[in-house]
């Protein structure tokens, strides 16, 4: 029988990876009072694996060592045991290494570059198992309320999005209209007519958005998703996502990911514009077609820490260069920034985004 001993700390991802990579028949969890909630999350993810759990003082070297030894002594002679050295406190790690040395056992340590080090040989090997977006969110105890994929959008949706992009870039009326409606409505009605500052008139329903100025039609967008594309700036997210879809290392891409509170599935807590899964890392993408505020950056920080863990990365994709204060804030929080007008001489500036993603995919520093 294959056994695995795991120490629980603040991060469940390396524990999950170790279980999925080696798939033991029984797991022995050693946790503190502060980290024991992680046991339930992992038990729910691996319902077919037998589990034993122990609570200990994470800073008492000898009691931890005694607990590990008691687990091993109860195993049959033909059983295999593997110790995951990644989680828990440094004292837990020292106790486990001591047992490995004294009892001629084996262990492993999961690295941030999605490899692991075998102990006691210290050989480095690549992890072969991959994680889904569902796996990542399950580790934080969350479920996705709703999300879309690129296949949910049509060629016409992308065509309309590019039309809106062209209009927004060439006409200041776009920002005046959207700012006016954003201030007036919390939720845009299904259909309506409004006269904005400067006497621009906008008419819309489920299939059309039309803007008039000085009694002349200056823009008309048609399509099944046109209302959402125009009013919610989904047009920019779709354009960015369609370019990201060309990145070969993306295993999964979802858009408009909505996450509920754990205690209330009907109340939304966070929204993620675009989420990329490489199979071993999440990249959170925030798309901004207009002004960027400090709260937008703070939101990115919270989302990354909550749902992706230390190994995940964040990317801000903006049409315009952010202010110096925003750039400085992003640097402090390890948020990569890509703004289109830095590449405006290119025929398709967003094409450069794949190089940025390559950089993030390789990046392992916290």
N, C-alpha and C positions, 0 to 999 in steps of 0.2 A: 504494500500500500504506500502511495506517495503522500508524504506529509510536508506542510510548509508552515514555518513559524514567522509571524508578522508582528511588528511593533507599530502601533498607531500613534501618529502625531497630527500635525496640522494639515498635511497634504495626503489625500487618499490616492492620488494618481499613481505614484510609484508602487503602491501596494496593489492596486488594480492591475497594473501592467505585469507585475511579478506573478500574480495569480493566473492571468490570461496566458502569459507566455509559457508557464510550466504546468498549468492545470493539475494541481494536486487533488487527491481524493478527499483529504481532510486538511482544514486550516486551523491553526492555533493562534488566536489573536491575543496579544498582550497589550493592554491599554491602561491609561490613567483615567481618573474620574472625568477629566476635561476632554479626553479624546474618545471615550467609549461610544459616543453617538455614531461614530463612523462604522462601528461593527454592524449595526442594523442596516446601514446603507449598502455595505458590501454583501451582507447576507441576502438582501433582497435582489441584488444583481446576480449572485451565484446561488440560486435556491437549491441546486442539486449537489452542492458540496457540503460535506459534514463540517460543522464548526464547533470549536470549543473556545471559550473566552475567559480571560483572567484580568483582574484589575490589580494594579500594583503602584507603588511609589516610583515614578519615572526617574527619580534621582538617587535611588538606593541600589547601588551596584550589586551588593551581595544578595538582596532579596530577589532582584531580577535574575541573577545568575542561578539562584536556587530554583526559581520557577521554570526556567528553561530546562534545567537538568531534570526536574520532576516530570516534565512533558516527555523528554527523551527516554527516561527510564521505564515509562509505561508502554513504549512501542515494542513491537515484535522485532526479533533479530533481523528478519528479512525485509523490514520496512525501510524505505528511503526517506530521509529528512533533509530539507533544504531551508536555510534561514535567510530571510530577506533583511538585509542590513540597512535599508534605505530610510525607513520610517522611524518615528519615536525620537527620543533624546540621544545625545551623545553618550550618556551613561549606559543606555540600552545597547547602543552599538558596541561599546567596550565590553560589556558583559557577554554579548553574543560572540564577539571575536575570541574572548577568553575560552568560551565553551567549544568553539570550532577548533581551536588549537589543542585543547586538552582531550577532546573526544574524537578527534580526526573526522570532523564533519565538513560539510560544504555549505557555502552561502553565496550570495550575490548582492551587488549594489547597482541600482538603476541610475544611469547618468542622464543629464539633461539633453544630450544629443541622441537620445533614443538608442543607447547601447547599454550593456551591462558588463560589470567586471565580476568574473568568477573568483571566489575565495575558497581555498588559499592560493590558487595558482596565479591570480591577478591577471588572467588573460581577458582581453576586451573582446566582446562579441556583439554583433548587431541584433537588436530585437526584431523578431519577424512578425509578430502579431500586430494588427492595426486596430484602431479605435474609431468608432462612429461618433457622430455628433450626439446621438442619443446616449452613448456611453459616457461622454464627457459631462453632459448635463446630469445624468443619473448620479455621478459621483458627488455633485454639489447638492443632491436631493431635490433637483428641479426637473420639471417637465416642460416641454415646449407647448404653448397654447395653440399657436398657429404659425405657419411659415409657408413661403412659396419657393419654388425652384424656377430656373430659367425656362423650363418647359411649360410653365403656367402662362408665359407671355408669348404673344404672337409676333410675327415679323412686322405686322402693322403697329403693334405697341412700340416696337423699337424705332420704327420709322417716325411715328408721331413724337416719340421722345427726342429724336434728333431734330425734328422741326421746332419743338419747344426750346431746345438748347440753342438753336440758331436765333430764334426770336428773343430769348433772354439775353443773348450776347450782343444783339444789335439794337435793342430797343429798351429804353429805360422804363417804358410803360409796364413791362413785365413785373419789375420789382415794386412799382407803385401799386399795381393791382393786387399782387399777392400780399404785400404788407397791409393794405387796406382790409382785405378779407380775413387775414390772420388776426387782426385786432378786433374785428367785428364778430367773428364766429369762432366758437370753440370747436364745433363740428360743422363742416360745410354742408348746407342743405342739398337734397338730391337735385333740385333745380332752382334757378333763381335769376334775377337781373339786378345788377348794382351799378350805380354811377360813382366812380371813385374820384379822388382828388385829381384835378386837371381835366375833369369831365370825360374821362374814359369810361365807356360803358361795356360791361361784361355780361354776357348771357351764357347760361349753361344748363345742361340736363345730363342724362346718363350717357349720351352718345356724342355730345358736341360741346365745345367751349369756343365762343367767338368773342372777339374784342373789337370795339368800334372807337374811333377817335375822330372828332369833327365830322360826325355822320358818315364816316368811311370805315369799312371793314379792314382792319390792319392785320388780323390774325384769325385763323379758323382751324381748329383741330378736331378731327373726327375719329371715333373708335370706341369699342366696347369698354375700355378701361380709361378713357380720356380724362374723366373727372378726377380719378385718383392720381393719374400721372401728372396732371397739371397742378392741382391744388395742394397735394401732399409732397411735392418735389420727388415723387417716385420716378419721374423721367430721368433724373440724374442718377439715382440708384441703379436703374435698369441699364443705362448706358455704361456705368462703371462695371456692373456685374457681367454684362455681355463681354467686356474685354477680359475680365478675370476668368471667364469661362474658357478662354484660350490657353490659360496657364496649365501646363501638362501635369503639374504636381498636385493640383486640386482634386481630391477624391470626392468631396461633397461641397456644394455651394447652395446656401439658402438665403432668401431675402425676406425682409419684413418679419423677422423672427420676434414673436411676442411671448413674453414669459409672465406667468401669473404668480401671485403670492402663494407660498406653500399652504397657507391656511385658508385661502379664498381663491378658487380656480377661476372665478368670474372677474376678479380685479387684476388688472395688468400692472406689473411692477416695472418692467423694463422692456425696451424694444431695441433690437439690433438690426441695423440697416442691411449689412451683408456679413455672413459668417462663412469662413472657409475652413475646411478640415483637410489636412494633408495626410491623415491616417495616424499621425502621432502628435499633432499640434493643431490648436485652433488659432486662427487669425481673425480678429474682430475688426471690421471695417466700418467706419463712420463716414457717411457721405454728406458733404455740405455744399449746397449750390449758392449760398449767400453768406451772411455774416456768421462768424464763429464766436461763441461766448465761452467764458471760463467754465460755466456749468456744463457745457458740452464736453469739455475735456475731463472734468471731474467725473462725469457719467461714464466716460470711456474707461477711466481708471477702475471704477467700482465694478463695472461689468467684467473686465478682464480678470480681476482678482477673484470675483465671486464664481464665475462659470468656467474659466479656463485654467486657473492655477498659474504657478510660476513660469511654466514652460511656454505659455501662450503669448501671443504678440498682438499689438494694436496698430492700426493704420488709419490715419485721417486723410481722406481724399477730398480735396477742395478745388473748386473752379478757380478761385483766386488765391493769391498769396495771403496767408494769415498774418495778423499783426505780430510785431516783435514780441509782445507779451505772451501771445498764444504760442508762438514758436518756442519761446523759452520754457513755458509750462510743459509743452510736449516733450522737450528734451529732458526735463527733470523727471517726467513720468515714464520715460522710455517709450514714447509714442512716435512712431515713424510718420512723417508728413510728406504727402505728395500733392502738389498743386499743379493744375494743368498748365497755367500760364508760364511756368518755368520751362515748358517744352513747346511753347506756342509755334516755334519755327517748324516743328514736325507736322506732316500731313495729318497724322492721327496722334496727338499728344498722349492719349491714354495708353498707347502701345507700350510706353516706357514703364507702365505699372508692373509688368511681369518681372522686370529686373529688380524692382523694389521687393516684390514677393519672394524672389529667389534669395535676396539678402536676408529677409525675415525668416525664411524657412531654415537657413543655415545658422542663424543667430541663436546662441544658447545662453548668453549672459542674462542675468535677471535685471 
